[in-house]
Amino acid sequence: MNFSVECKDKTSRARCGKILTSHGEVSTPVFMPVATRAAVKAISSKELTDMGVEMIISNSYHLYLRPGENIIKKAGGLHRFMGWPCSITTDSGGFQVFSLAKLRKISSEGVEFRSHIDGSRHFFTPESVIDLQLALGSDIIMPLDECVHYPADKNYVSNSVELTLKWARRSKKQFVEREGETSLFGIVQGSTYLDLRKKCALELAGMDMDGYALGGIGVGENEELMREVTDYTVSFLPENKLKYLMGVGSLTEMLEAIASGVDMFDCVIPTRNGRNGQALTFFGEIQIKNAKFKEDFEPIDPSCGCFACKYYTKGYIRHLFNVNEMLGLRLVSLHNICFYVTLIRAVREAIRKGVFLEFKKRVIEKYQNG
């Protein structure tokens, strides 16, 4: 992977760049739709590429359990298995493992856990997680880390940071020994304790990772604290490396994080909310199942060029939800991903023109005020 910064905003840390992987070019900032189990829910790979999606993210924990790395290797890797021609980031699965709580046991060697599917026992080590993602053929991979819940006791978080750093060193060693041809990121933890965030960021920077992810953010803290922690953490990471805010992706959260210098995002909002009938527009959110749309024969957003807005109306899509027709959730999900692609393109254009902060303020106000 190669990353280059092409343009910087003069009044914030926002920037535009290019990621070059063996599967193509990715413009940054970039939003990655979530393909947890090797599929973005209800949407095909062709539909994603037609909308301009350049990178997606999948989850190693879920792919390890089903269908298993051997099947994906036999298929020729994750790209071929899921029919996706562009770049893929994979998460280590650390968040999923640690969210199991009663079903896992942490040690310095790794984490033992029981499958949420059948209760079978498994053991992840930093080394095995690297091997798993190399077997998948991911373009960007994440190390095993410990993501703590919020709020958390500082002593516990301090020990967790030490464990995350220890695992990062082992992950880097395994990655180098395996001569990984992909890119390995480090994950900054530390909850909302700024001194621990700084310590973790600086030590990871010293390991010369290919990029840096901000983990443990957006797990319960308020938006103001989230912005403070994000902005503070990014300031200690190498400027010439990618920064990725994991699992955070509302419009406001992304724009604020981009101003802090974040380049990559992923979130389930566009598809999860779409499946529940919430359509996203620059004038706010539309609850398509509401009765007021029963006789509304306008598209979700007349200015949107997605398939749903070209051919269907709010009244028709509402009808699809009322009769439990899966086309309805597909159409809103398609529209929402198109909205995210359009938003990120507009962000890049605003940065290039030197008007990002004005753009951010205007878009947030319009979105929140409807």
N, C-alpha and C positions, 0 to 999 in steps of 0.2 A: 504494500500500500504506500502511496505517496500522497501527502497533503500539502497544499500550498495556499497561502492567503493572497487573495487577489485585490481586495479593497477593504479599507478600514473606515469606519465612521469617525468623524473628527470630534464629536461631542459625547461619545460613549465608547464602550469596548466592543460594540457590534462589528462584525466583519463578514465578508463573503469569501468563499474559497472553493477549491476543488479537491475532491478525493478521487484518486485513481486506483482502482483495484483490478484484479485479473478479469473481473466481470463488468468493467466499464467505468464510466465517469459519473460522479455524484456531486451535484452542486450543494454548497452549504451556505446558510443554515439548511438543514434537512430534517424533515419529519418522516419517521419510519413507521408505517402501519404495522400492527402487531399480528404476526402469523405464528402464534404460540405453538400449535401442533402441525406446523408446515402448511398452514393455510390461513389467509385472512378471511375470517368468517363470512361465508356467503358470497365471496367475490373471487373471480378467477384471476390468474396471473395476467392474462391478456387485458382484462378490464383495468387492472392496476397500471400496466405499462401504457395503455392508451391514455390514461389520465395524467401520465407523467411521473409516476412513482419510480424512483431510482434505487431505493434501498428499503428492505424490510427487516424485521427482527423476529427471530424464532427463539424457542426456549429449550435449552439442553435437557433440563430435568424431564419435561414432558416427552421429548423425543427419545430419551434414554429408556423410559418406561414403555412407550408405544410409538413407533413400531420396533424400536431398538436400533442401536448403531449398526449392527451387522446387516440388517435389511437395507438401511440407507446406503451403506458402503457398496452392497451388491448392486444397488440401483445406479451407482456412479456418483454418489454424493447427494447432498441435500438439494442442490440446484436442479439436478436432473430428476430427482425423486418427485419434487413438487412442480416441475415445469416452470421454474423461475429463472429467467436469463440474466438478471441484474444482480447487484451486490446484496449480501446477507450478513447481518450482524447476529451473533447468538449470545444470549445471556448464559451465565454459568449454571443457572438454576438455584443459586444460593438463596435468593429471596423466597422461592417456593419451598425449599427445604426448611428454612428457618421459620416459615409461616406455619409449618406443621406442628410446632410447639410440642405437644404431648407425644408426637410420633418420632422424635429425633433426639439424639444424644451427641453433644459436641465434645471433641477432645482436640488436643494440639495436632493430632495426626489428620483429622478430618471430621466428618460428621456421619454418624450412622442414622439411618431413617427407615421408616416403614412406608411403603407405597400407599398413597391415598386411594389406589384402585383396588388392591387385593390384600394389603397388609404385609406383603413380602418384605424381607429385610435387605437393605442395600447399604453400601458404604462409599461415600465420595471423599476422595483426597484431592488436594490441589493438582497433583500430577494426573490423576485419572480424569479430572474435568478438562484439563488441557488436551489429553489424548482423545477424549470423546469429541471435542469440538474440531480437532484436526481431522478426525475421521469423518465428521459431517462435511468438511470442506468449506467452512465459514470463511468469509473475507475479514471479519473483525471478531475477535473472541474475547471473552471476559474471564478473569480468574475467579476462583472460589473465594468468597468473602463472607463476613457475618454482618447481616443487616439487622440492627436492633430496632425494637418497637419504640414508639414515642408515647409518653415520656419514658426516659430510662435513667437509672441511677448513674452518676458520673463515674464511679469506680468500676461499675460493670462496663460502661462504654469505653473507658480507658483500657481495660483488659481486652475488650473486643477489638479495639484499634490495633493493639499489639498482635493479636491473632491474625487479623486481616493483613497486616504488614508481613508477618512471618509467612503466611500462605502466598502472598504476592511474590516474595523472594523465591519460594519453591516453584511457583508457577513459571516465573521468568526462567529459572534454571532448566526446568523441563522443556519449556518452549525452545530454548536455545539448543539443548541437546537433541531435540527432535528435528531441529532445523526447520521449524515451522515457516511456511511460506505465506502465512496470513499475517495479521497484525494483532498484537496483544496489548490490551489496555490495562491500566491499574484502576482500582475503584477506591475513591476517597470515602471513608466513613468517619464517624465522630459525632453522630446525632446533631444536636444544636449547640454543642460545646465548641466555641470558636477556637480555643487553644488546642483541642484535640483534632479539629479539622485541619488547622495549620500544620500540626505535627505530621498527620497522616499525608497531607498533600506534599509537604517538603520531602519526606522520606520516599514517597512514590516517585517524585520528580527525580530524585537521585538514582532511581533504578532505570531511568531512561526508557520508559514504556513508549509504545507507539502513539498512545493517546491516553486520556484520563476521563473516567466516568465519575459522576457525583452520585453516590448511592445514599440511601437512608434519608432522602428528602421527599417531601410530599407524602409523609406517612402519618399525618395527623396534626402537624403544627399549622398555625395560621399562615395566611399568605404573606404577611409582613415579615414574619420570622423566616419563612422559606426564602424570600428575596434576600434578606440579610445574610443568611448562611450561604446561599448560592454565590452572591457577589463577593463575599469575603473569601470563600474557598477558591474561586477562580483566580483571584489575585495572586495566589501562591503557586499556580501551575505554569509550566513553560508556555510562553506566548505562541511559539511555533507549532504546538501540538493541538490535536483535536480535543475539545471538551464536550462531554455528553452528559446531559441531565436525565437520569434514568427514571422512566415511568411517570414523568410529569408532562402534561400536554394540553391544558386548557389554553384558550386564546390568550388570556391575560398572563398566565404563568409563562408561556413561551416568549411572548414579547418582552417581558421584564427580564427573563434569563438571557435572551439574545443581547439585550443592552449591556449585560454583564460579561458577555464574551462567550456564551455557550453556542456550540455549533450543531449539536445533534439532539434529537428528541424522539421519544416513543410514548405512546399512550393508547389505551383501549377506547378512549372517549368516542371517536367517530363511529366505530362499529358497534360498540356496546350500546351507546345512546341511540344509534340508528335502529338497532333491533327493538328498542323500546319506544320508537316513534318520535324521537326528538331530532329534528332537523336543525342544522347550524347554518346561520347566515350572518352577514356583516351587520345586520340590524338586530341581532339577538337570536335566541332559540325559539323554535316553533314546535309546539306539542301537536303533532299532526293528527292525533286521535281525538282532539277536542271537537266538541259538537259544532263550534262556529265554522269549521272548515267543511261541513257537510255539503254545502252548495258553493264552495269556492273552486272555481274552474280556472284558476291561475296556477302557474308552476310554483314550486317551493320558493324559487328566487329567479325572477325574470332575467337577471343579469348573468346567471350561471349557465355555463355551456355543457353541463354534465348530461348524461343520457336521461336521467330522471326528469330533469327540468326541460329538456328538449321535447319530450313526448308525453309527459303525464302531468296531471293536475293534483293539487292538494286534496280536492274532493275525492278523486279516484283513489289516491294512495290511502286516504282515511278509510275508504270502503274496504280496501285490501286488508288493513289491520283488523277491521271489525269482523271480517269473515275468516280471519286466521290464514290468509293467503300469504305464503312466504315471499311472494314477489314484493310485497309492501316493505318488509324489512330490508330486502336487498336493495330496493330503490333508494331508501333513505340512507342506508350505509354507503352506497355508491356516491350519493350527493355529498355526504359528510366528508368522505375522503377527498373528493374533488375540492371541497371548501378548504381543507387543510393544504392541499397542493397549491391552490390559488393564493391563499394567505402567505405561504412561505415564499412563493415567487414574488409577490408584492413586497415582502420584507427585503428580499435581495435587491430588488429594484430601488427601494427607498434608500438602502445603504449606499448603493452605487451613486445615487443622485445627491447624497449628503443630507438627506432630510429624514433620517430614521426616527429621531426622537419626536418630531412633529407628527410623522406617520403613526407612531406608536400611540401617542396621546389621542389622536383623532379616531383611530380604529377602536381603542378601548372604550372611549366615551360613547361612540356610536353603538358598539356592541352591548354595553351595559344599559344604555338608555333606550334601546330598541328603536 
